[in-house]
Amino acid sequence: MCGIVGLVNSKKQVDEQLLYKMCNVIKHRGTDDSGIFISPDRKVGFGHQRLSIIDLTQAGHQPMEDKEGRLWITYNGEVYNFKEIKKELETRGYKFKSSSDTEVIINAYKEWGSKCVQKFNGMFAFGIYDSMRRCLFLARDRVGKKPLYYTQYNGKFVFASELKAILCDAEFPKEIDYRALNFYLTFGYIPLDFTIFKHVRKLSPAHIMVYNIEKDEYEISRYWEIPLPDGKYHSEEELLEELEYLLEDAVRLRLISDVPVGAFLSGGVDSSLVVAMMSRVSDDPVKSFSIGFEENKYNELSYARIVSEYFRTEHTELIVKSDAFSILKELVKHFDEPFADSSMIPQYYLSKMTRKYVKVSLSGDGGDELFGGYSSYFGTLCNYYIATALPLFLRESMSKYAEFLSDKLSIKKQLLRLRYNPYRAFIDRMSQNYFKDGFRNKILNPEITNILGNQYNEPELIMYGILSKVKMDFINTLGVADFLTYLPDDICAKVDRTSMKVSLEVRCPLLDFRIAEFSFKKIRGNLKIRGSQTKYLLKKLARRILPQKLNLERKQGFDLPISEWFNGDLSPYVREILLDGKTCFFNCDYIEQLLKEHKAGYNHSGRLFTLLVFLLWEKAYYTEKL
């Protein structure tokens, strides 16, 4: 696990000092070693910050070259099946001087070209300089667990693990992308290939890029697709047997390491199953780590203890209090662009605590998207059934009636969604805690709304387009939409940034691409949600493996009690940031209204947090006015 940067300059020689500076600002991603490479013509430069996990010797130093000196690689991630690929390459005559997966990747590219990525099972982002073809080859893993940003400006092509590396160059045009801001306000994160800056993009998951140095142009293509349902009948027992095998094998692969490995443990289904499989395949006791809150409503430590005691793990806990919010300003700056998932705060403290004991941790991320775990899926399924049972005029009448109900009533949101078709209702749920259409119109500076013009409703339209293109049953369609957007751009981004801030590598067995393919190809939606039960099939497996007294039906997540904190200890701090009147992006009068309504009992905590994060980000990264 590492940090990578790359720089091509078609007009003049690569700035070596800039390359060092870019590496230095992402040093947290890899504190064990660093290095740079500059091509003989000084037109191409790579940088690398290494977190040594496999092959701790200097033989694994990066940037790494092949033995002929034709190829150079800078690589972030882990390819868990590298030993099998290495054996195949050895039968083809390749010799290896290290036991690292980096050397396997560079030789796999030499043997199979751009198709090499189809052989990799792992999380990765890398760049290869091919001096013979005069090109860069960039790749990102299928799910998007590892980040990769790129940009072109002033004859330069730049890529990096984090935006802050790109921002090191004083020549970079820091122009806000209002379309990205629109997405951020709608969903609390910036999805797809967008970033907050107009001239930077993310290489999308499961995509590769070939950049032609001589022509200063690139071509992007997708190398993996979520498979369509196979149309065959699979019994529950058959599916459970295959799922158990895949999960156990995914965990076994992710225990390959030359440093200590632990596990995040919330006591929920996903992380508990990961710990169970670790206990099954590991010779040593599992080291597990949990986090909780003083507020009992949000505290799940008791469930984690049940799992820990059952599998006899070496367990460590941490209680997060409201003073933990003091890290927010630092985290906002660390994330480089606005990111309003408040669980980044406990995720950071969990990573920080875990790093004291191990260098690698396994987590349960991915279970909700793959196995139907989100309550929004069940709620939207209800919308689906109602839409098929009641005529539109009746649903619209019920929805109009709901407009007269108090905003404090939770039923109001449900009734209002009756006017929508099920996909539109799902999008409404995705944005319910942020700034839906009407809210954005009130909060955005009118100048920005005018600039957006007919792109104002783009967040909803693009998400609707994604849902409409999926050719699966209803529940799997929702899962695919989240797999393509929310998972890589919120969940994976959060875990990557918070863990790498403290130089901790996090591995996600449930996001093994074989499990993803199995989930969408073979598991029907009615085996993911049955009746009111979410994660039906996964919980059936869990009941065979996990302690019987563990409550598998609860759904807490990793939420912070920010609604209570914003009306309590943090109220002065929040008001000070939100009402300083210096922002050029938002309507300050409407911010004042939101604060008053939140104090009166309307829960605007998600919206207030979204604004708080953006204003902190604005002060750190952007000072120009419209």
C-alpha positions as CSV (number, residue, x, y, z in Angstrom):
1,M,0.0,0.0,0.0
2,C,1.6,3.2,-1.1
3,G,1.3,6.6,-2.7
4,I,2.1,7.2,-6.3
5,V,2.7,10.2,-8.6
6,G,3.5,10.7,-12.2
7,L,4.4,13.6,-14.4
8,V,4.9,14.0,-18.1
9,N,6.0,17.3,-19.7
10,S,5.8,17.6,-23.5
11,K,7.2,21.2,-23.5
12,K,10.2,21.0,-21.3
13,Q,12.0,18.8,-18.8
14,V,10.3,17.3,-15.8
15,D,10.7,19.5,-12.7
16,E,12.5,17.2,-10.3
17,Q,11.9,19.4,-7.3
18,L,8.2,19.4,-8.1
19,L,8.3,15.6,-8.2
20,Y,9.8,15.4,-4.7
21,K,7.3,17.9,-3.4
22,M,4.4,15.8,-4.8
23,C,5.8,12.7,-3.1
24,N,6.3,14.6,0.2
25,V,2.7,15.7,0.5
26,I,1.4,12.1,0.3
27,K,4.2,10.7,2.5
28,H,1.5,9.5,5.0
29,R,0.5,6.8,2.4
30,G,3.9,5.2,2.7
31,T,6.5,6.1,5.4
32,D,8.8,3.2,5.0
33,D,10.6,4.2,1.8
34,S,10.5,6.6,-1.1
35,G,11.9,7.1,-4.6
36,I,11.7,8.9,-7.9
37,F,12.5,8.0,-11.5
38,I,13.1,10.4,-14.3
39,S,13.5,9.1,-17.9
40,P,16.8,9.7,-19.8
41,D,15.1,12.4,-21.9
42,R,13.7,13.9,-18.7
43,K,10.2,14.1,-20.1
44,V,8.7,11.5,-17.8
45,G,8.9,11.3,-14.0
46,F,7.5,8.9,-11.4
47,G,7.4,9.2,-7.6
48,H,6.6,6.7,-4.9
49,Q,6.0,6.5,-1.2
50,R,6.2,3.0,0.1
51,L,4.3,1.2,2.9
52,S,6.1,-2.1,3.0
53,I,3.7,-5.0,3.4
54,I,5.0,-7.8,1.1
55,D,8.8,-8.2,0.6
56,L,10.1,-5.7,3.1
57,T,13.5,-5.6,1.5
58,Q,15.0,-3.1,-0.9
59,A,14.2,-5.6,-3.7
60,G,10.6,-4.2,-3.5
61,H,11.8,-0.6,-3.9
62,Q,9.8,1.7,-6.3
63,P,9.6,3.1,-8.8
64,M,10.7,-0.3,-10.2
65,E,12.1,-1.2,-13.6
66,D,12.1,-4.4,-15.6
67,K,15.4,-6.1,-16.2
68,E,15.7,-4.7,-19.7
69,G,15.1,-1.1,-18.5
70,R,12.2,-0.7,-20.9
71,L,9.4,-0.4,-18.3
72,W,9.1,1.5,-15.1
73,I,6.2,1.2,-12.6
74,T,4.8,3.1,-9.6
75,Y,2.2,1.1,-7.9
76,N,-0.3,1.4,-5.0
77,G,-2.2,-1.6,-3.7
78,E,-2.1,-5.4,-3.4
79,V,-2.6,-8.1,-6.0
80,Y,-3.5,-11.0,-3.7
81,N,-3.1,-13.8,-6.3
82,F,0.3,-12.6,-7.4
83,K,2.0,-15.9,-6.5
84,E,-0.2,-17.8,-9.0
85,I,0.5,-15.3,-11.7
86,K,4.2,-15.4,-10.9
87,K,4.2,-19.2,-11.4
88,E,2.5,-18.8,-14.7
89,L,5.1,-16.2,-15.8
90,E,8.0,-18.4,-14.6
91,T,6.7,-21.2,-16.9
92,R,7.0,-18.7,-19.7
93,G,10.6,-18.0,-18.9
94,Y,10.5,-14.9,-16.6
95,K,13.0,-14.6,-13.8
96,F,12.3,-12.7,-10.6
97,K,14.7,-11.0,-8.2
98,S,12.1,-10.1,-5.5
99,S,9.1,-11.7,-3.8
100,S,7.0,-8.6,-4.3
101,D,3.8,-8.3,-6.3
102,T,5.1,-5.2,-8.0
103,E,7.6,-7.2,-10.0
104,V,4.8,-9.6,-11.0
105,I,2.7,-6.7,-12.3
106,I,5.4,-5.2,-14.5
107,N,6.2,-8.6,-16.0
108,A,2.5,-9.4,-16.5
109,Y,2.2,-6.2,-18.5
110,K,5.2,-7.2,-20.5
111,E,3.6,-10.5,-21.3
112,W,0.0,-9.7,-21.8
113,G,-0.1,-5.9,-22.3
114,S,-3.2,-4.0,-21.2
115,K,-5.0,-7.4,-20.7
116,C,-2.8,-8.1,-17.7
117,V,-5.3,-6.4,-15.4
118,Q,-7.9,-9.1,-16.1
119,K,-5.7,-11.5,-14.2
120,F,-5.3,-9.4,-11.1
121,N,-7.4,-10.1,-8.0
122,G,-6.8,-7.2,-5.7
123,M,-7.0,-3.5,-5.0
124,F,-4.7,-1.3,-7.1
125,A,-3.9,1.8,-8.9
126,F,-0.6,2.0,-10.9
127,G,1.2,3.7,-13.7
128,I,3.7,2.0,-16.1
129,Y,6.0,4.0,-18.4
130,D,6.6,2.0,-21.6
131,S,9.7,3.6,-23.1
132,M,9.5,1.5,-26.3
133,R,5.9,2.4,-27.1
134,R,6.3,6.0,-25.6
135,C,3.2,5.7,-23.5
136,L,1.9,5.5,-20.0
137,F,-0.4,2.7,-19.0
138,L,-2.7,3.5,-16.0
139,A,-5.0,1.1,-14.3
140,R,-7.5,1.0,-11.4
141,D,-9.0,-2.0,-9.7
142,R,-12.5,-3.3,-10.5
143,V,-14.2,-1.8,-7.4
144,G,-12.3,1.4,-7.0
145,K,-10.7,0.7,-3.7
146,K,-7.6,2.6,-4.6
147,P,-7.8,6.2,-6.0
148,L,-6.2,7.6,-9.1
149,Y,-6.5,11.2,-10.2
150,Y,-5.2,12.6,-13.5
151,T,-5.1,16.0,-15.3
152,Q,-3.7,17.8,-18.4
153,Y,-2.7,21.4,-18.5
154,N,0.1,23.6,-20.0
155,G,1.6,20.6,-21.9
156,K,1.7,18.4,-18.8
157,F,0.0,15.2,-18.0
158,V,-0.1,14.4,-14.2
159,F,-1.5,11.5,-12.2
160,A,-1.5,10.9,-8.4
161,S,-3.0,8.9,-5.6
162,E,-4.4,12.1,-4.0
163,L,-5.4,15.5,-5.3
164,K,-3.1,17.3,-3.0
165,A,-0.1,16.1,-5.1
166,I,-1.5,17.7,-8.2
167,L,-2.1,20.9,-6.3
168,C,1.6,21.2,-5.6
169,D,2.1,22.7,-9.0
170,A,1.6,26.5,-8.9
171,E,0.7,26.3,-12.6
172,F,-2.3,24.1,-12.0
173,P,-5.6,26.0,-12.7
174,K,-7.7,25.7,-9.5
175,E,-11.1,26.3,-11.1
176,I,-14.1,25.0,-9.3
177,D,-16.4,22.5,-11.2
178,Y,-19.9,23.7,-10.3
179,R,-21.3,20.4,-11.7
180,A,-19.2,18.6,-9.0
181,L,-20.4,21.0,-6.3
182,N,-24.0,20.3,-7.5
183,F,-23.4,16.5,-7.0
184,Y,-21.8,17.1,-3.6
185,L,-24.7,19.0,-2.3
186,T,-27.1,16.3,-3.6
187,F,-25.4,13.2,-2.3
188,G,-22.7,14.4,0.2
189,Y,-19.8,13.1,-2.0
190,I,-18.6,13.7,-5.6
191,P,-19.4,10.6,-7.7
192,L,-18.2,9.0,-11.0
193,D,-15.1,10.6,-12.6
194,F,-15.9,14.1,-11.4
195,T,-13.7,16.0,-8.8
196,I,-14.2,19.4,-7.2
197,F,-11.7,20.9,-9.7
198,K,-12.8,21.3,-13.4
199,H,-9.4,20.2,-14.8
200,V,-9.0,17.0,-12.7
201,R,-10.7,13.7,-13.2
202,K,-10.7,10.3,-11.5
203,L,-9.9,7.2,-13.5
204,S,-13.1,5.2,-13.0
205,P,-13.0,1.7,-11.3
206,A,-12.4,-1.2,-13.7
207,H,-10.9,1.2,-16.3
208,I,-7.5,1.5,-17.9
209,M,-5.9,4.4,-19.7
210,V,-3.2,4.5,-22.4
211,Y,-1.6,8.0,-22.7
212,N,0.4,8.7,-25.9
213,I,3.3,10.9,-24.9
214,E,4.1,12.1,-28.4
215,K,0.5,13.0,-29.2
216,D,-0.3,14.3,-25.7
217,E,-3.6,12.4,-25.8
218,Y,-5.1,9.4,-24.0
219,E,-7.7,6.7,-24.5
220,I,-9.8,5.2,-21.7
221,S,-11.5,1.8,-21.8
222,R,-13.3,-0.5,-19.4
223,Y,-11.8,-3.9,-18.8
224,W,-14.5,-5.5,-16.5
225,E,-18.3,-5.4,-16.3
226,I,-20.7,-6.5,-13.6
227,P,-22.1,-9.7,-15.0
228,L,-25.8,-10.1,-15.9
229,P,-27.9,-12.8,-14.1
230,D,-27.2,-16.2,-15.5
231,G,-31.0,-17.0,-15.6
232,K,-30.5,-20.3,-13.9
233,Y,-32.2,-21.5,-10.7
234,H,-29.8,-21.9,-7.8
235,S,-31.1,-23.4,-4.5
236,E,-30.4,-21.6,-1.3
237,E,-28.2,-24.4,-0.1
238,E,-26.1,-24.3,-3.3
239,L,-25.7,-20.6,-3.0
240,L,-24.7,-20.7,0.7
241,E,-22.1,-23.4,0.0
242,E,-20.5,-21.3,-2.8
243,L,-20.7,-18.1,-0.8
244,E,-19.0,-19.7,2.2
245,Y,-16.2,-21.0,0.1
246,L,-15.7,-17.7,-1.7
247,L,-15.7,-15.7,1.5
248,E,-13.3,-18.0,3.2
249,D,-10.9,-18.0,0.2
250,A,-11.2,-14.2,-0.1
251,V,-10.2,-13.9,3.6
252,R,-7.3,-16.4,3.2
253,L,-5.9,-14.4,0.3
254,R,-6.0,-11.2,2.2
255,L,-4.0,-12.6,5.1
256,I,-1.0,-12.8,2.9
257,S,1.4,-10.4,4.5
258,D,4.9,-10.0,5.9
259,V,3.5,-7.7,8.7
260,P,0.8,-8.2,11.4
261,V,-2.8,-8.3,10.3
262,G,-6.0,-7.4,12.3
263,A,-9.7,-6.7,11.7
264,F,-12.2,-4.0,12.2
265,L,-15.1,-5.5,14.2
266,S,-18.4,-3.6,14.6
267,G,-20.4,-6.7,15.7
268,G,-22.5,-6.4,12.5
269,V,-23.0,-9.2,10.1
270,D,-20.3,-8.3,7.6
271,S,-17.3,-7.6,9.9
272,S,-18.3,-10.5,12.2
273,L,-18.3,-13.0,9.2
274,V,-14.8,-11.7,8.2
275,V,-13.5,-12.2,11.8
276,A,-15.1,-15.7,11.8
277,M,-13.3,-16.7,8.6
278,M,-10.0,-15.2,9.9
279,S,-10.3,-17.3,13.0
280,R,-11.0,-20.4,10.8
281,V,-8.0,-20.0,8.5
282,S,-5.5,-18.4,10.8
283,D,-3.2,-20.2,13.2
284,D,-2.9,-17.3,15.6
285,P,-5.7,-15.4,17.5
286,V,-7.3,-12.6,15.5
287,K,-6.6,-9.1,16.7
288,S,-9.9,-7.2,16.5
289,F,-10.7,-3.5,16.9
290,S,-13.9,-1.7,17.7
291,I,-15.1,1.8,18.3
292,G,-18.2,3.1,20.2
293,F,-19.8,6.3,21.5
294,E,-20.9,7.6,24.9
295,E,-24.5,7.9,23.6
296,N,-26.1,4.4,24.1
297,K,-28.3,4.9,21.0
298,Y,-25.2,4.8,18.8
299,N,-23.0,2.4,20.8
300,E,-22.6,-1.1,19.5
301,L,-19.6,-2.3,21.5
302,S,-21.6,-4.9,23.3
303,Y,-22.2,-6.7,20.0
304,A,-18.6,-6.6,19.0
305,R,-17.7,-8.1,22.4
306,I,-20.1,-11.0,21.8
307,V,-18.2,-11.9,18.6
308,S,-14.8,-11.2,20.1
309,E,-15.5,-13.6,23.1
310,Y,-16.9,-16.3,20.8
311,F,-13.9,-16.3,18.5
312,R,-11.4,-15.5,21.3
313,T,-9.9,-12.5,19.6
314,E,-7.4,-10.1,21.1
315,H,-9.8,-7.2,21.3
316,T,-9.2,-3.5,21.6
317,E,-11.9,-0.8,22.0
318,L,-12.1,3.0,21.9
319,I,-14.9,5.4,22.9
320,V,-15.4,8.5,20.7
321,K,-16.7,11.6,22.4
322,S,-17.9,15.0,21.0
323,D,-14.4,16.4,21.4
324,A,-13.4,14.0,18.6
325,F,-15.0,16.5,16.3
326,S,-11.8,18.7,16.7
327,I,-10.2,16.5,14.0
328,L,-12.7,17.6,11.4
329,K,-10.8,20.6,10.1
330,E,-7.7,18.4,9.6
331,L,-9.7,15.6,8.0
332,V,-11.4,18.0,5.6
333,K,-8.0,19.3,4.4
334,H,-6.6,15.7,4.2
335,F,-9.5,14.6,1.9
336,D,-8.6,17.4,-0.6
337,E,-12.2,17.8,-1.8
338,P,-15.5,18.2,0.0
339,F,-16.7,14.9,1.6
340,A,-19.8,14.9,3.9
341,D,-19.9,11.4,5.2
342,S,-19.6,12.1,9.0
343,S,-18.5,8.5,9.7
344,M,-15.1,9.5,8.4
345,I,-14.4,10.8,11.9
346,P,-15.0,7.5,13.8
347,Q,-13.4,5.7,10.8
348,Y,-10.2,7.8,11.3
349,Y,-10.1,7.1,15.1
350,L,-10.6,3.4,14.5
351,S,-7.8,3.4,12.0
352,K,-5.5,5.4,14.3
353,M,-6.1,3.0,17.2
354,T,-5.7,-0.1,15.0
355,R,-2.4,1.2,13.5
356,K,-0.8,1.1,17.0
357,Y,-1.1,-2.7,16.9
358,V,-1.0,-3.8,13.2
359,K,-0.1,-2.5,9.8
360,V,-2.9,-4.2,7.9
361,S,-6.6,-4.6,8.8
362,L,-9.5,-6.4,7.2
363,S,-12.9,-4.8,7.1
364,G,-16.5,-5.9,6.2
365,D,-17.2,-3.1,3.6
366,G,-19.3,-4.2,0.6
367,G,-21.8,-6.4,2.3
368,D,-24.7,-3.9,2.0
369,E,-24.3,-3.3,-1.7
370,L,-23.8,-6.9,-2.6
371,F,-26.4,-8.6,-0.4
372,G,-29.2,-6.0,0.0
373,G,-28.3,-4.5,3.4
374,Y,-29.4,-0.9,3.1
375,S,-32.8,0.1,4.6
376,S,-33.2,2.3,1.6
377,Y,-33.5,-0.8,-0.5
378,F,-36.4,-2.1,1.6
379,G,-38.1,1.3,1.6
380,T,-37.8,1.7,-2.1
381,L,-39.1,-1.9,-2.6
382,C,-42.2,-0.8,-0.7
383,N,-42.5,2.1,-3.2
384,Y,-42.2,-0.4,-6.0
385,Y,-45.0,-2.5,-4.7
386,I,-47.2,0.5,-4.1
387,A,-46.5,1.9,-7.5
388,T,-47.6,-1.4,-9.1
389,A,-50.7,-1.7,-6.9
390,L,-52.1,1.9,-6.9
391,P,-53.0,4.1,-9.9
392,L,-50.9,7.3,-10.3
393,F,-53.8,9.7,-9.5
394,L,-54.3,8.1,-6.1
395,R,-50.6,8.1,-5.3
396,E,-50.4,11.8,-6.3
397,S,-53.4,12.6,-4.1
398,M,-51.8,11.0,-1.1
399,S,-48.6,12.8,-1.8
400,K,-50.3,16.2,-2.1
401,Y,-52.0,15.5,1.3
402,A,-48.5,14.9,2.8
403,E,-47.4,18.4,2.0
404,F,-49.6,19.7,4.8
405,L,-48.0,17.4,7.4
406,S,-45.3,18.6,9.7
407,D,-41.7,18.0,8.5
408,K,-41.0,16.4,11.9
409,L,-43.2,13.4,10.9
410,S,-41.2,10.6,9.3
411,I,-44.3,9.4,7.4
412,K,-44.3,12.7,5.4
413,K,-41.2,11.6,3.4
414,Q,-42.7,8.3,2.6
415,L,-46.0,9.8,1.4
416,L,-44.2,12.4,-0.7
417,R,-42.3,9.7,-2.5
418,L,-45.6,8.2,-3.7
419,R,-45.7,10.7,-6.6
420,Y,-42.4,9.3,-8.0
421,N,-41.7,6.1,-9.8
422,P,-39.5,3.7,-7.8
423,Y,-36.2,4.7,-9.3
424,R,-36.9,8.4,-8.6
425,A,-38.0,7.4,-5.1
426,F,-34.7,5.7,-4.5
427,I,-32.7,8.8,-5.7
428,D,-34.8,10.8,-3.3
429,R,-33.8,8.5,-0.4
430,M,-30.1,8.8,-1.4
431,S,-30.3,12.6,-1.1
432,Q,-32.8,12.9,1.7
433,N,-30.2,14.0,4.3
434,Y,-28.5,16.4,1.9
435,F,-29.8,19.0,-0.5
436,K,-32.5,17.7,-2.8
437,D,-33.7,19.7,-5.8
438,G,-35.7,22.3,-3.8
439,F,-33.1,22.6,-1.1
440,R,-30.2,23.2,-3.6
441,N,-32.2,26.0,-5.2
442,K,-32.4,27.8,-1.8
443,I,-28.8,27.2,-0.6
444,L,-26.8,27.9,-3.8
445,N,-25.7,31.4,-4.8
446,P,-28.1,32.4,-7.7
447,E,-25.0,33.1,-9.9
448,I,-24.0,29.4,-9.6
449,T,-27.6,28.3,-10.3
450,N,-27.5,30.4,-13.5
451,I,-24.1,29.0,-14.5
452,L,-25.4,25.4,-14.1
453,G,-28.5,26.2,-16.2
454,N,-30.0,23.0,-17.6
455,Q,-27.4,21.0,-15.7
456,Y,-29.0,21.9,-12.4
457,N,-30.9,18.6,-12.3
458,E,-27.9,16.6,-13.6
459,P,-27.3,14.6,-10.3
460,E,-30.8,13.1,-10.3
461,L,-30.8,12.6,-14.1
462,I,-27.4,10.8,-14.2
463,M,-28.3,8.6,-11.3
464,Y,-31.7,7.8,-12.9
465,G,-29.8,7.0,-16.2
466,I,-27.6,4.5,-14.3
467,L,-30.6,2.8,-12.7
468,S,-32.5,2.6,-16.0
469,K,-29.6,0.9,-17.8
470,V,-29.3,-2.0,-15.4
471,K,-31.0,-5.1,-16.7
472,M,-31.7,-7.0,-13.5
473,D,-34.4,-7.5,-10.9
474,F,-35.3,-4.4,-8.8
475,I,-33.2,-5.1,-5.7
476,N,-30.1,-6.0,-7.8
477,T,-30.6,-2.9,-9.8
478,L,-30.4,-0.7,-6.7
479,G,-27.3,-2.7,-5.6
480,V,-25.6,-2.2,-8.9
481,A,-26.2,1.6,-8.8
482,D,-24.6,1.8,-5.4
483,F,-21.8,-0.5,-6.5
484,L,-21.0,1.9,-9.3
485,T,-21.3,5.2,-7.3
486,Y,-21.7,5.2,-3.6
487,L,-19.4,2.3,-2.9
488,P,-16.2,3.6,-4.7
489,D,-16.8,7.3,-4.2
490,D,-18.0,7.3,-0.6
491,I,-17.3,4.1,1.2
492,C,-14.0,3.2,-0.4
493,A,-12.8,6.8,-0.5
494,K,-13.5,7.2,3.2
495,V,-11.7,4.0,4.2
496,D,-8.7,4.8,1.9
497,R,-8.2,8.4,3.1
498,T,-8.7,7.8,6.8
499,S,-6.6,4.6,7.0
500,M,-3.8,5.9,4.7
501,K,-3.6,9.1,6.8
502,V,-2.1,6.9,9.6
503,S,-0.3,4.5,7.2
504,L,-2.7,1.6,7.7
505,E,-3.6,-0.8,4.9
506,V,-7.3,-1.9,4.9
507,R,-8.4,-5.0,2.9
508,C,-12.0,-5.8,2.1
509,P,-12.7,-9.6,1.5
510,L,-16.4,-9.0,0.6
511,L,-15.2,-6.8,-2.3
512,D,-13.3,-9.6,-3.9
513,F,-14.5,-9.3,-7.5
514,R,-15.5,-13.0,-7.5
515,I,-17.9,-12.4,-4.7
516,A,-19.3,-9.4,-6.6
517,E,-19.8,-11.5,-9.7
518,F,-21.4,-14.3,-7.7
519,S,-23.7,-11.9,-6.0
520,F,-25.1,-10.2,-9.2
521,K,-24.9,-13.2,-11.4
522,K,-26.5,-15.9,-9.2
523,I,-28.4,-14.3,-6.2
524,R,-31.9,-13.2,-7.0
525,G,-33.3,-10.0,-5.3
526,N,-35.8,-12.0,-3.3
527,L,-32.8,-13.8,-1.6
528,K,-31.3,-10.5,-0.6
529,I,-34.4,-9.0,0.8
530,R,-37.2,-11.3,1.9
531,G,-40.2,-9.7,3.5
532,S,-38.8,-7.0,5.8
533,Q,-35.5,-8.8,6.3
534,T,-32.5,-7.4,4.6
535,K,-29.4,-9.5,3.7
536,Y,-31.5,-12.6,3.9
537,L,-29.0,-15.0,2.4
538,L,-25.9,-13.5,4.1
539,K,-27.7,-13.6,7.4
540,K,-28.6,-17.3,6.8
541,L,-24.9,-18.0,6.4
542,A,-24.2,-15.9,9.5
543,R,-26.6,-17.9,11.7
544,R,-24.6,-21.0,10.9
545,I,-21.3,-19.4,11.8
546,L,-21.8,-16.6,14.3
547,P,-22.9,-16.8,18.0
548,Q,-26.6,-17.4,18.4
549,K,-27.1,-14.6,20.8
550,L,-25.8,-12.0,18.3
551,N,-28.6,-9.7,17.1
552,L,-28.4,-9.9,13.3
553,E,-31.5,-7.8,12.6
554,R,-30.3,-4.4,13.9
555,K,-28.9,-1.8,11.5
556,Q,-26.9,1.0,13.1
557,G,-24.0,1.6,10.7
558,F,-21.2,4.0,11.7
559,D,-23.2,7.1,12.3
560,L,-22.1,9.9,14.5
561,P,-24.6,11.5,17.0
562,I,-24.1,14.9,15.2
563,S,-27.7,15.9,15.5
564,E,-27.4,15.9,19.3
565,W,-23.8,17.4,19.2
566,F,-24.9,20.2,16.9
567,N,-27.6,21.3,19.5
568,G,-25.2,20.7,22.3
569,D,-21.5,21.1,22.8
570,L,-20.7,21.8,19.2
571,S,-23.4,24.4,18.6
572,P,-21.1,27.5,19.1
573,Y,-18.5,26.0,16.8
574,V,-20.9,25.2,14.0
575,R,-22.6,28.6,14.1
576,E,-19.2,30.3,14.0
577,I,-18.1,28.5,10.8
578,L,-21.5,28.5,9.0
579,L,-22.3,32.2,9.7
580,D,-19.0,34.0,9.1
581,G,-20.5,35.4,5.9
582,K,-17.4,35.0,3.8
583,T,-18.5,32.3,1.4
584,C,-19.2,33.1,-2.2
585,F,-21.1,29.9,-2.8
586,F,-24.1,29.8,-0.5
587,N,-27.1,31.8,0.7
588,C,-26.2,32.8,4.3
589,D,-29.7,33.7,5.2
590,Y,-30.9,30.2,4.3
591,I,-28.0,28.8,6.5
592,E,-29.4,30.8,9.4
593,Q,-32.8,29.4,8.7
594,L,-31.5,25.8,8.8
595,L,-29.8,26.4,12.1
596,K,-32.9,27.8,13.7
597,E,-35.1,24.9,12.4
598,H,-32.5,22.4,13.6
599,K,-32.6,24.0,17.1
600,A,-36.4,23.8,17.0
601,G,-36.4,20.0,16.4
602,Y,-36.1,19.6,12.6
603,N,-33.2,17.3,11.9
604,H,-31.0,19.2,9.5
605,S,-27.7,17.7,10.8
606,G,-26.8,16.1,7.5
607,R,-27.3,19.4,5.6
608,L,-25.5,21.4,8.2
609,F,-22.6,19.0,8.2
610,T,-22.4,19.1,4.4
611,L,-22.2,22.9,4.5
612,L,-19.7,22.8,7.4
613,V,-17.3,20.6,5.5
614,F,-17.5,22.6,2.3
615,L,-16.8,25.9,4.2
616,L,-13.8,24.4,5.9
617,W,-12.6,23.1,2.6
618,E,-13.2,26.5,1.0
619,K,-10.9,28.1,3.5
620,A,-8.2,25.5,3.1
621,Y,-8.2,25.2,-0.7
622,Y,-10.1,28.0,-2.4
623,T,-10.2,31.7,-1.7
624,E,-11.1,33.3,-5.0
625,K,-14.5,34.9,-5.5
626,L,-17.0,34.4,-8.3
